[in-house]
Amino acid sequence: MIELIFATNNQYKADEIQAVIGDTVRVITLRQAGINIDIPEPHNTLEANASEKSRIIFSLTGRNCFGEDTGLEVEALNGEPGVKSARYAGEEKDFNNNIDKLLHKLGNATNRKARFRTVISLKMLNGEFLFDGVCEGQINYHPLGTNGFGYDSIFVPDESNRTFAEMTMEEKAFFSHRKKASDKLVVFLHNMASAENQANIKT
């Protein structure tokens, strides 16, 4: 089984990715790997922040790892909060405050279009590889549901009438931006493993 260090201490994120990746890859958090650091997100793109996380963990451990950055991009707010999603209302990363700020800024705007976008940076001995996933949807007028985390209680994916926070993890995975990026990661790892097996057979 392939083991990957996930550059996060958010256990819910780790569980969500593990659920969509399946049992061919074991995902472990920084805490489980014995790493006690809070990695900054100083860049203005999701790609650069994801790369920062994987680069730091790889430099510390020399082990296969991946970083992830996700942003909620609201059309009527010119893409806000975007890369600032976790710290939208301040460095304390309080998502109740983040939601309050977003809903206040959006007000009663009829254009509620938004999308979640995830970028995963996989760092291995043979280089870095990027995978992305997008989920289109709408911002609800008020929070609904208690599952999930972040902005899940106000985001309704297209082709649904429920927020992410009203869904089980399995239901959310059907739409999830994180699942779409993770699926690409899994395909890459499987292809790489197949190529290695073929090379071993030939030798």
N, C-alpha and C positions, 0 to 999 in steps of 0.2 A: 504494500500500500504506500502510495506517495504521501508524504507529510509536508504540509506547508504552514509556516508561521504567518498568521494574519496580523498585520500591523495595527491592531486595535485592542482596547480593553473593553469594548462594548460587546458583552456576551450575547445580547440579542442579535446583533449583526452577525456574529460568528455562528450562532445557531441557525439563523436564516440562510446563510450561505452554505453551511453544512447540509441543511435540509435539501437544498436544490442541487448541490454537487453530488450527493449520494455517498456510498461507502467506498468508492474507489480512491478518494482523496481524504485524508484526515486533516482537518483544520484545527489549529491550536492558537489561542490568543497569546498576546505578549505575556500576560500574567502566568499562563500555563507553561510558557517557555522560560520563565524565570527572569523576565525583562521588566523592569519597573521604570518606564519613562513615558512622558507625554509628548508625542511627536507634534511639532508645530505644523500649521498649514499656512505658510507665509505667501504663497503664490496666488496669481490672479486667474489661474485656470485649474480645472479639476485634474487634468492630465499631469500638470507639474506637481500638484499636491500629492497625488497618488504615487508619483515617481519618487518624491522626497521620502515618503514613508518606507517604500520598499528598499530604497537605497540605504537609508539609515540602518534598517534592521539587517540587511545583508552585510553591511560593513561591520556590524557588531557580532554577527553570528557565523557568517559564511555559509548559511543554510538557505535552501529554497524558501522564498517568502513572497508575500504579495501585500501591496497597499491598495486602499480603495478610497475614493472620494466621491461623494454624492452631493448634488445640488438640486434644490427646487427652484425652477425658473418660471416666474409668473409673467405672462405676456404684458399685461397692463402696467406692470411695474418695471418695464424695460429689462426683464430677466432677473430682477431681484427675487430672493436673496442670493441665488447662485452659489458661488464659492464661499460666501459668508453665511450660508444656511445655518450652521451650528452656532455661530456667534452673532447672529443677526441683531439681537437685542443686548449684546454685551459678552465679555470674555468668560462669564460664568457658564455659558452654554445652557441656559435655562429655556427649554423648549416651550413651556407655558408662556413665558415672556416673548419668545420668538413668534409664537402663533398670535398672541395679542397684537404685537407690532404689525405683523403682516395683515391681519384682518382690519386693523385700524387704517393702514395706508390704502388698502384696497377699497374700504368703505362699501358702498352699495353699487360699485361698478358692475355693469352687466357683462362685461368681458371678463370671465373668470378662468380663461384658458391658462393652463400651466403644464409643466412636464417635470418629472423627475429624471435626472440623468446621472448614471454611475459610470465611473472609469476605474478599471482595475489595472494595476501595474504589477506584473509578475517578474520577479528578479531571480535569475538562476545563474549558474556558472557560465552558461553560454550566451548570456545577454539579458536584455529587458524586453518584455512583450506587453502591449497594451490591448485592452478589450473594453468595449463600451456597451451600454444598454440604456434604452429610453422608454419611459412610460408616459403617454399623453393622458391628460385628464382635466379636471376642473377643481377650483377651490370652492369648498362649501362655505355658506354664510356663517356657520358656527360649528364648533367641534362636535363630533359624534363618535362614540365608540371608546373602548378602553384598551384595546390590544395595540401591539406595535410600539412605536416610539417616534420621536421627532414630530414631523408634520402629518403623520398618518391620519390623525383625527379630522383633518380638514381637506384631505386630498381624495377626490373621487375619480378613479380611473375611467377612461372612456369605455363604453359598453358595460358599465355597472351603475347602480344607483346607491351604492354603499361606499363609505370611506374605507381606506385601508384598515383603520382601527376597529371597524365593525366586522372585519374578516378574520378567519383563522389564518395561521401561517401558510397552510396549504392553499387556501383560497387566494391569498395575496400573491402567492408564487405564480399563479396563472397570468397575472398582469405585470409582475414585478420587473422593474428596471434592473435591479440587482441580480435577479435570476437570469435575465437576458445576457448580462455581462458575464455572469458565472458560467452559463452554458457555453459561451465561446471559449472561456478558460478551460473547461472540461474537455471540449473537442480538441483543443490544442494539446493538452496533456496526453490525451488518448492517442492522437496522431504521433506525438513524439515517442511515446512508449512503443507503439507499433513499429515505428522506424528503427528504434533501437533493437527491438526483437528481431526484425528482419536482418539487420546488420550482424547481430550475433549468430544468426543461423548461417549466414554466408561465410562467416569466419570459422 
